[in-house]
């Protein structure tokens, strides 16, 4: 099954993403309309400190509420996933990772966007200094592994990259 663009036009171009729309031809010849969001992707990091995980809580205007998440950020063109993961970890939490382990890559919502996130576990953390971006407001939340598992079991964590990252941490034997 393949679709081929017949027409494709930029509808919007912002700092974070671009929206394109157009017509595609399906393999059986049918013409369909498609709207897509083009995004450079991002990283998420599960910082592990002994038997705890460091998360961040921040208000997300798209869902109009505070969301508990792993530290994360958007990739810049040409930037390596690992370098961005290290930078986001330090910026948001004030910790440097001695060791990063890539555990997953996932398309966020492939029905309409090409955004792909790369998820890491961070170990051997060393305290440095938090350096949030000018418009970034986060609250650091440290939770035990047991508390994270309980929140996952009760479906209290709603951010996909955070769910994947925590599940990968626990699937790899961290108790």
C-alpha atoms as one frame of an Amber mdcrd trajectory, in Angstrom:
protein
   0.000   0.000   0.000   1.483   3.284  -1.095   0.251   6.813  -1.605   1.834
   9.314  -3.987   1.476  13.090  -3.768  -0.264  14.704  -6.765  -0.320  18.200
  -5.267   1.326  19.420  -2.084   1.317  22.978  -0.735   2.625  24.629   2.418
  -0.324  25.934   4.425   1.646  27.208   7.422   5.294  27.439   8.423   6.231
  28.263  11.996   9.288  27.950  14.234   8.431  24.418  15.377   6.564  22.770
  12.516   5.199  23.147   8.998   1.742  22.151   7.740   1.278  20.846   4.203
  -1.897  19.792   2.422  -2.653  18.273  -0.916  -4.027  15.382  -2.891  -2.563
  11.894  -3.024  -3.222   9.034  -5.363  -3.818   5.654  -3.758  -2.576   2.448
  -5.406  -6.056   1.705  -6.754  -6.201   5.121  -8.454  -8.482   6.840  -5.929
  -7.609  10.471  -5.079  -7.685  11.497  -1.410  -6.941  14.680   0.535  -4.094
  14.681   3.092  -2.947  17.247   5.643   0.346  16.642   7.423   2.509  18.290
  10.060   6.243  18.182   9.339   8.350  18.262  12.502  12.061  17.697  13.085
  11.496  15.233  15.917  12.651  15.222  19.473  14.162  13.382  22.391  12.985
  12.308  25.826  15.166  11.273  28.769  14.304   9.143  31.815  16.757  10.361
  34.494  17.409   7.575  37.022  18.756   8.578  40.436  19.132   5.508  42.677
  15.566   4.135  43.010  13.905   7.329  41.778  13.041   8.989  38.495  13.248
  12.732  37.932  10.272  14.087  36.003   9.105  17.582  35.153   5.632  19.047
  35.456   4.706  21.850  33.123   1.619  23.513  31.774   0.857  22.472  28.199
  -1.446  24.917  26.433  -2.436  22.350  23.761  -4.216  20.238  26.409  -4.870
  23.153  28.791  -3.383  21.524  31.883  -0.211  20.580  33.689   1.432  17.410
  32.386   3.968  15.193  34.160   6.716  14.282  31.675  10.247  13.075  31.260
  12.630  15.899  30.297  12.359  16.357  26.548  13.038  18.688  23.696  13.016
  19.319  20.006  15.890  18.320  17.743  17.604  21.036  15.747  18.633  20.268
  12.142  21.870  18.274  12.051  21.938  17.717  15.814  22.547  14.232  17.202
  19.854  12.597  19.298  22.285  11.935  22.137  23.601  15.510  22.272  20.073
  16.900  22.411  19.130  14.377  25.127  22.117  15.436  27.234  21.335  19.117
  26.745  17.636  18.776  27.621  18.420  16.731  30.717  20.757  19.390  32.063
  18.616  22.358  31.010  15.429  21.039  32.583  16.691  19.136  35.644  20.189
  20.393  36.401  21.743  16.928  36.040  24.382  15.540  33.644  24.272  11.890
  32.653  27.375   9.755  32.963  25.683   7.182  30.768  22.807   7.401  28.266
  21.078   4.322  26.848  18.843   4.635  23.773  15.773   2.436  24.394  13.148
   3.426  21.827  12.213   5.577  18.861   8.589   6.192  18.021   6.417   8.158
  15.638   4.217  10.380  17.770   1.103  10.205  15.576   1.928   8.957  12.057
  -1.608   9.533  10.800  -0.812  13.225  10.430   2.785  13.986  11.455   6.292
  12.722  10.750   7.443  13.664  14.268   9.684  10.948  15.690  10.927  10.929
  19.279  14.030   9.130  20.535  13.914   7.972  24.139  16.895   7.474  26.430
  17.524   6.263  29.953  20.068   8.394  31.867  22.255   6.888  34.592  25.173
   7.981  36.800  23.702  11.443  37.223  25.810  14.314  38.486  24.218  17.499
  39.841  25.035  20.627  37.846  22.781  23.623  37.314  19.338  23.894  35.768
  19.243  26.391  32.868  15.696  26.689  31.580  14.902  28.554  28.389  13.487
  32.049  28.926   9.867  30.993  28.374  10.120  27.599  30.100   8.450  26.986
  33.473   8.901  23.536  35.001   8.555  21.948  38.408  10.953  19.091  39.136
   9.222  16.010  40.538  11.196  13.074  41.951   9.239   9.834  42.232  10.226
   6.401  43.437  10.047   3.514  41.002   7.065   2.181  42.974   5.238   5.507
  42.701   5.876   5.614  38.935   4.583   2.056  38.503   1.465   2.862  40.518
   0.795   5.980  38.434   1.235   3.979  35.231  -1.119   1.278  36.524  -3.746
   3.925  37.362  -3.292   5.598  33.935  -2.290   8.848  35.635   0.628   9.495
  33.295  -0.761  10.665  29.976   2.319  11.737  28.017   3.235   9.029  25.481
   7.020   9.445  25.568   6.929   9.312  29.365   4.856   6.142  29.368   7.195
   4.509  26.856  10.313   5.638  28.713   9.113   4.411  32.102   7.865   1.106
  30.691  11.246   0.590  28.990  13.032   1.339  32.265  10.979  -1.252  34.129
  11.115  -3.796  31.281  14.911  -3.690  31.546  14.829  -4.946  35.125  14.991
  -1.735  37.125  12.961  -2.396  40.228
